[in-house]
């Protein structure tokens, strides 16, 4: 990575206080800054939720650095469809920037080194039964990619 590819936290659309982001030929990558990976990933997911609550789907999508195993990269269309299906056709919704601590967060470290971070999706003033599951995988030393495995009712 050349110095020109590095983006400081101030410049990066997808930065949060605990994780630096930078652009590579493969897209935006995350770089761990401290030892508490669970709190870093929670802050990252909170930033994603914040973008959605501001109707900024483009910046939220910037945080989903790679497609999931099904080839899906959860952007505006996929998120709207999941919420539309949940409310059985209701088209009006408002995603809330509720502190993820109140959304029954779950953190899991997998045997292969991946991390899963999930929480209930806060929509229309309630904590719904919709679960958002992020997956973070090590790309190389200190660098993670991020994807959303799904947004669905468990």
N, C-alpha and C positions, 0 to 999 in steps of 0.2 A: 504494500500500500504506500503510495507516495504521499507526501505532505499535502498535496493539492486535494486529495480525496477526503481528508479529515474534516469533519464538521464539528464545531464546538457546540456545547449545549445551548448557547445563546442563539446560534444560527439554525439549529436543527428543528424542523417542524415537529418531529416526533420525540424530542428529548424530554426526559424527566430528570429530576434532581439526582437520581441515583445511578442512572445508566446513560452512557454516552452513545450516540449514534453516529455512524459515518457511512458514506456511500462507497460501495465497491462495484465491480462489474456485475456482481450477482445481486445487487440491490442494497437496501439499507441493512446494516448489521448492528448488533448491540454489543457493547463492551461493558463487562462487569466492572464496577468501580470500588466496591467494598465486599466484605465477607458475608453479608446477610442476603443470600440469594432470594429467600422467600420474600423479604420486605422489598427488594428491588423489583421482583416480578409483580408483586401487588401494586407497587407504584406505577409500573409500566401499564398494567391493565387499567388502573385508575385513569391514567392519561388517555387511553383509548376511549373509556367511558365518557370522560370529559369532552372529548372531541364530538362524540355522538350526541351528547346532550346539547351541544351548540349547533347541531345539524351540520357539522363539518365532517361528512362521510369521507371526503378525500384525504384529510389528515389522519383520520382513523385508519383508513386503508393503508396509509404509509407505514403504520405500525405492524401490519401483517406482512412480514417480509418475504414469506414463501407460501405457495399453495399447500393445502393439506394433502393427505394421502389419496384423496379422491380427486385431486386437481383443482379444488375450490379455493379461491382466495376470497374471504368473506368481506365483500364490499356492500355498497348501499342496496343493490338489488336483492342480494341474498339475505341481508339483515331485515329489510322491509318484508320479504316473503315469510321469514320465520315469525315475525311479529304478527303479520296479517293472518297466517295460519293459526297462531295461538289464540287470537281474538276472533277466530272464525269469521273472517271477512271484514272486520272493522278496519277501516283504512286510516283513521285518525289515531295517532299515538304520539307520546312524548317520552323520549328516553331521559331518565333522570341521572344526574351526577351524584348519586348516593354514595357515601363512603362504603367501599367494598367490604369493610369490616362488618357492616350490617347486612350483607348479602350472602351470608353463609359461605365464606371463602374456603376452598380446599386446596391444599398444596401437597404435591406428591413428587418425590424423587424416584425415578424409575431405575431399575437395575442397570440399564444401558447408558445412564448418565443424562437422559432427557428429564425435563421437569414438566409437570402438568399443573396448571393453576386454573381453577374453575370457580364460578360464583353464579348466584341467581341474578338474572337480568332485571334491573329496576326500570319499569315502564309504567306510565300513567299513574304515578304516585303510589305504586305498590311494588313489593318485591315479588316478581312473578315466579312461576314454576319453570320458566325457561332457563336453562343452564347454558352458560357460555364456557367453553373449555379451550383455553390456550395451551399450546405445546411449545416448549422452548428446547432447542437442540444445540449442542456445541458444534460450531463450525470449525474452529481451531482455538488455540489457547486464548481464553478470556473472551471469546466472541460467541454470541448466540444468535440463532435465527428464531423468528417467531411465526407461528401459524395459529389459526383457530380450527380446531378439529370439528367443531359444530356448535350450533345454537339450537337447542331442542329441549323438550320435556323428557326428563329421565323416567 
